[in-house]
């Protein structure tokens, strides 16, 4: 399939590249070891990829390096890690990293992580033009984010995120205190 656009929803190769890179990032965030990520990028660089695949790999790798530098220096909390990734526009990766924490979380923390994963999903869907799906996901995330504001206010102003989700903004807010 020669799309001329990187689209993991319609192109298997795009999905495989996205998933392999994001898995490598998640491992690097969790363990502090970026070998798997570095190896994946090196392998993709050796392959005869179309320009749109290659551009995705290089763009993601550059942003991953920024995220890892910040995370490995001073960030161990999964929500804070998610905020770092969010602010770099790495929404699928927010999903990947928070999902690892979600598996073992309980109670309101589990619900809060799920709502953040959904909020990231809204912007993933927007990026590829799935606005109806994005609206449905936002409708599920907003009440949980608002109900768990006390957990999240340590990390960022929840109102900035919920307002953007409610107003169907296609551009995500920067999450900050």
C-alpha positions in Angstrom: 0.0 0.0 0.0 1.6 3.3 -1.1 -0.3 5.9 0.9 2.2 8.8 0.7 1.1 9.4 4.3 2.0 7.7 7.5 -1.3 6.3 8.7 -1.3 3.5 11.3 -5.1 3.2 11.1 -5.1 2.2 7.4 -1.5 1.0 6.7 -0.1 -2.1 8.4 3.5 -1.0 7.9 2.8 2.4 9.6 1.1 0.6 12.5 4.0 -1.9 12.9 6.6 1.0 12.9 4.6 3.0 15.3 4.1 0.1 17.7 7.7 -1.1 17.6 9.1 2.4 18.3 6.6 3.1 21.0 7.2 -0.2 22.7 10.9 0.5 22.7 10.2 3.9 24.3 8.0 2.3 26.9 10.8 -0.1 27.8 13.3 2.7 28.0 11.1 4.8 30.2 10.4 1.8 32.5 13.9 0.4 32.7 16.1 3.3 31.9 17.7 1.2 29.1 17.1 2.5 25.5 18.9 -0.4 23.8 15.7 -1.9 22.3 14.6 1.5 21.0 18.1 2.3 19.6 18.2 -1.2 17.9 14.8 -0.7 16.3 15.7 2.7 14.9 19.0 1.3 13.6 17.1 -1.5 11.9 14.5 0.9 10.3 17.4 3.1 9.1 18.8 0.1 7.3 15.6 -0.8 5.5 14.5 0.7 2.1 11.6 2.7 3.5 9.4 5.2 1.8 10.1 8.8 2.8 7.0 9.1 4.9 8.0 6.1 7.0 11.6 7.3 7.3 10.4 10.8 8.3 8.2 9.3 11.0 11.0 7.2 12.4 13.4 10.2 12.6 10.8 12.6 14.0 9.8 10.2 16.7 13.3 9.2 17.6 14.3 12.9 18.0 11.3 13.5 20.3 11.9 10.3 22.1 15.5 11.4 22.9 14.2 14.7 24.3 11.6 12.8 26.4 14.1 10.3 27.7 16.7 12.9 28.6 14.1 14.7 30.7 12.5 11.6 32.2 15.7 9.7 33.0 17.1 12.8 34.8 14.3 13.5 37.1 10.9 11.9 36.4 9.9 8.6 37.9 6.1 9.1 38.4 4.1 7.7 35.5 1.7 10.6 35.3 4.6 13.0 35.1 6.2 10.8 32.5 2.9 11.0 30.6 2.9 14.8 30.8 6.5 15.0 29.4 5.4 12.8 26.5 2.1 14.7 26.1 3.9 18.1 25.8 6.1 16.7 23.1 3.0 15.6 21.1 3.7 11.9 21.7 0.1 10.9 22.4 0.3 7.3 21.3 3.3 7.0 23.6 1.4 8.6 26.5 -1.0 5.7 26.0 1.8 3.1 26.0 3.5 4.4 29.1 0.4 5.1 31.2 -1.0 1.7 30.2 1.9 0.0 32.0 1.1 1.9 35.2 -2.7 1.3 34.7 -2.2 -2.5 34.9 -1.2 -2.4 38.5 -3.1 0.7 39.7 -6.2 0.5 41.8 -9.3 2.6 42.6 -9.3 6.3 41.5 -5.7 6.1 40.3 -6.7 3.4 37.9 -9.7 5.4 36.6 -7.5 8.6 36.4 -4.9 6.8 34.3 -7.6 5.4 32.0 -9.0 8.9 31.5 -5.6 10.3 30.6 -5.1 7.4 28.2 -8.4 8.3 26.7 -7.6 12.0 26.5 -4.4 11.1 24.6 -6.6 8.9 22.4 -8.7 11.9 21.5 -5.7 13.6 19.9 -4.6 10.5 18.2 -8.0 10.2 16.6 -8.1 13.9 15.7 -4.7 13.6 14.0 -6.1 11.1 11.5 -9.5 12.8 11.0 -11.7 10.5 13.2 -13.5 13.3 14.9 -16.7 11.3 15.8 -14.5 8.7 17.6 -12.5 11.5 19.3 -15.7 13.1 20.6 -16.9 9.7 22.0 -13.6 9.1 23.7 -13.6 12.7 25.1 -17.1 12.2 26.5 -15.8 9.3 28.5 -12.6 11.0 29.7 -14.0 14.4 30.8 -16.1 13.3 33.8 -13.4 11.1 35.2 -10.7 13.8 34.8 -13.0 16.3 36.6 -13.9 13.8 39.3 -10.2 13.1 40.0 -9.0 16.7 39.7 -7.4 16.3 43.2 -5.0 13.6 41.9 -4.1 15.5 38.7 -3.8 19.1 40.0 -0.3 18.3 41.3 0.8 17.8 37.7 -1.2 20.3 35.6 -4.3 22.5 35.5 -7.0 19.9 34.8 -9.3 22.7 33.5 -7.0 23.3 30.6 -7.3 19.8 29.4 -11.0 19.3 30.1 -11.8 22.6 28.4 -9.9 21.6 25.3 -11.7 18.3 25.3 -15.1 19.8 25.8 -14.6 22.4 23.1 -13.4 19.8 20.6 -10.1 21.6 20.0 -8.0 19.8 17.5 -4.9 21.2 19.1 -4.0 19.7 22.5 -3.2 22.0 25.4 0.3 22.1 26.9 -0.1 20.5 30.3 1.5 22.7 33.0 0.9 24.0 36.5 
